[in-house]
Amino acid sequence: MKSFIIAWKDFKIRVKDRKGFVTMIVMPLILTAILGAALSDVMGGDGGFSDTTVGLYQADQDPISEAFRREVLLELEFVKVKMVKNDTELEELLRDGKIDVGLSIPEGWSSDLNNGGLKEILIYSQADKQIKATVIQSIVESFSERVKTISLSTTAVINDLTKSTVVTTGSVNLKEVVDVIVADLNQAGQIQFGIEEESIGKKMVSSMQYYAAAMAVMFLLFNATMGAKSIIQERSTETLARLMMSPTSNGSILIGKFLGTLLFAFVQLIIFFCATSLFYDVNWGGNILQVLAIGIAYSVAVSGLSMILASLVSEEKTTDVISGVGIQIFAILGGSMLPIYVFPDALQTFANITPNKWALTSFLTIMSGTSWDKLFLPMSVLLLIGLLSLTIGTWRLKAR
């Protein structure tokens, strides 16, 4: 009972700090609006891959470059092709934002194809269009590899045929055989280019949904340093020592501190959830209980980290550094700044050490539609982080 009294006291102190309380609510809302709107063109307004305008410069009417334009670029539903006269015009259109990606096909692109090579295509892009540029680059590379494979295979097969007995004796018409082989190789080498979008659940997640979840988990993480700072302040002013000299047990006091941070973090999430749903029309998924379950588990993890942080740090300045630098590193690793799927595989694996990554991916999974069994692992990890941190933190704080 005394733990709840202490928790409620700490909660009221934080709520009365209007500047801090408003900052923890208003700032994530502002950042959600900015990032969600800024990246909607890349991620797609409704969660899909948006249309891409490709500026194309062909130095000549090379047959392979013509085939690439007609059979690939013009056949892609999400690509709009804008022909230009030279590289300079291509760069100007890209700089003015009139095209997303620029392609410059050199003169005689296939002139060295007999030796198994194609000249290099120049790809122009802006920093904010890297995902689109990467997609177009992969299409160019796939087409080039297909063309080179067919050319080398055809050459190898024809060379073998010309040396075979059936051809040298005139039993088989070489031209007819070559025509059949080339047709078969072309058929086998056909590639259907395009983007097939598939959500991890039943629905796609939009950029606004992504950054609503990303900002929520990032700003909730600040409660770890706020909770630790509160304990350090009370310890430096001897308030915590006097409290521990009272009839209340040390364990009850520290559990109360933990619950106070947990309550504030969870209330912050609820307010943010309601605000984004109301003002930004963010759909957090069809099952509100799943959102609340992950929210509670994440709040436990954050509150546990505040306890272990308070047990390791003795000065408020140190917590300020951790809040300014450490939280930002965790936010980047956890996918709050950039979508985590653009990270290298090794970095995505390393990000599993951050609790905000588990919370973010869980919220996104809920938004796209999922079942409870898919949430068991992240909930377990978050609760384990929180309870383990709480155990270690309270043990160290008691010892001090």
Secondary structure by P-SEA (a helix, b strand, c coil): caaaaaaaaaaaaaaaaaaaaaaacaaaaaaaaaaaaaacccccccccccbbbbbbbbccccaaaaaaaaccccccccbbbbbbccaaaaaaaaaaccccbbbbbccccccccccccccbbbbbbcccaaaaaaaaaaaaaaaaaaaaaaaaaaaaaaaaaaaccccccccccaaaaaaaaaaaaaaaacccccccccccccccccaaaaaaaaaaaaaaaaaaaaaaaaaaaaaaaaaaaaaaaccccaaaaaaaaaaaaaaaaaaaaaaaaaaaaacccccccccaaaaaaaaaaaaaaaaaaaaaaaaccccaaaaaaaaacaaaaaaaaaccccccccccaaaaaaacccaaaaaaaaaaaaaaccccccaaaaaaaaaaaaaaaaaaaaaaaaac
